[in-house]
Structures are given as C-alpha cells and as structure tokens.
Amino acid sequence: ENFLLSFSFPNFYFHVTTAYDLLRLRGVPLGKVDYLGQMRMKM
C-alpha cells in the first residue's frame, strides 16, 4: 500500500498529465468530458 500511494499513483498521474499536454500541444481537441466517460445516473 505504501508503494502504491508514494510511487505508483504520482507516477501514473504524472504520465497521464504529460500525455494530455503533448496531445493538446499537437492540436488534439481534448477536454474534461473525454476523461469522464458516460455519467451514471441512479434512479
């Protein structure tokens, strides 16, 4: 658990953010909705 919280999560989020930045730099139209996916509604 300590490894996951102290290394894996920060490393994962760093790479996701970097990939997002590089894609945006290349002109790919990405936004928040692309990451959210389909919203789940409980009725």
Secondary structure, DSSP 8 states (H G I E B T S, - for coil): -HHIIIIIHHHHHHHHHHHHHHHHHTT----HHHHH-S-----
